[in-house]
Amino acid sequence: MPDNPRHLDELIQQCAQGREAALEELYRLSAPHLFAFAARILRQGDLAEEVLQESFLSIWRNASRFSAERSQAMTWMTHIVRNRCIDLLRRPGYERPDPDGAILEAWADEAAGPLDLLRDRQDSRRLADCMAQLESKQRMAIVLSFFDDLSHREIASRLSSPLGTIKSWVRRGMERLKRCLS
Amino acid sequence: MKTYADPLLRARLAADYVSGAMRGGARRRFEGLMAADASLRHQVREWENDLYLLVWTIPPRTPPSRVWRAISKQIHQKVPVRIRNWSWGLGGIYLWRSCSAVLAAALLAIVVIQPMRENRSAQPQQVAVLQSSQGQALLIIRADASGTMYVNTLESLTKMADGHALELWSMPPGGKPISLGLVATNGLTRLTIPQSASNMKKLGISLEPPGGSPSGLPTGPVVMTGDVLLS
């Protein structure tokens, strides 16, 4: 993944002009990340494929609505993927396998791995620095809430703390993050 | 609606929504609020721009090549993507279901008044409330900037449909109606706006045979209509 967010912006703009080669390159660069993200949320590979396919059709058809001034390319695409995942989770009868603990493991300790990945990229360096300033339990509560879309009760049992406490970790963590980011 | 004027509460709700801490019915109610509130959408978008970068921390995973093949094939066919109605079940959207015509009218008022006070740079959203010929509000529709349309029933339309499909149309003044897809008789339907219908002024629902109009134009009676407003 080249560390140049502008490049993704340009590709989306070219998609808006109907250039299929631009969509292909956009897919090549971003699909592995978006696919991993969808599979993380849904915990089912085949459904993640469905989401990825629909999301890229949506990206292709709505490329002209993308505004580089307003959103970053990856944020815009992630938004499309995440909302489709959340819709799927709401399907009646949808059964979601239990989380595998990968997020908990990756972000444990001082979260060196994930934060280094963020620092390596120009667009996410600031987020990495601000995440690093959070208390580890706040950081953990936020990423579990974000990736595993857990109910607070689930998070509570996994972090062995009461529900009310976890809620305040997520909220205080987000407030501190906001102060740091703005 | 007064409660939601509190800036601290608004900031917290936006953060909860993006962090994933807000779930289920609360999430859907918040999406309803966002539909009529550009500054709330702006706050959410700012959070998304910051927090969604977390996606880079997940180890990438190459999707099977069949996914790209399917995408490429669908693009070449140049046919509209199959519209799917994801029914969201019975729970959760009680805000909309219990929403009276009065509240729908209040929502309309907010939609009309809001743009005067809002950040002009915020992404426009389109909102419509569809009413029966007797003036009863039956559907609330919003379309976001990604071209997705969310159709919420305000009450069950099963009886009205009476075995027919409810087909949603963009009805350009003096032009031919453009089908936007089929709408579930109960709950929420999510549709993708076709490119051909990007400029929507007026929407309507007609009763059609199961599966939708065979001719591509309304064949049954139009049972509700509404104007599209920018919020």
Interface residues (C-beta under 8 A of the other chain):
Chain A: M1 E20 L23 E24 Y27 A31 P32 H33 L34 F35 A36 F37 A39 R40 A48 E49 L52 Q53 E54 F56 L57 S58 W60 R61 N62 R65 S67 R70 S71 Q72 M74 T75 W76 T78 H79 I80 R82 N83 I86 D87 L88 R90 R91 P92 A106 G113 P114 L115 L117 L118 R121 D123 S124 L127 I142 V143 S145 F146 F147 D149 L150 S151 H152 K167 V170 R171 M174 E175 L177 K178 L181
Chain B: A11 R12 A15 D16 S19 G20 A21 R23 G24 R27 R45 W47 E48 N49 D50 L51 Y52 L53 L54 V55 W56 T57 I58 P59 P60 R61 T62 P63 P64 R66 V67 W68 A70 I71 S72 Q74 I75 V81 W86 S87 W88 G89 G92 S121 Q123 A145 S146 G147 T148 R190 T192 Q195
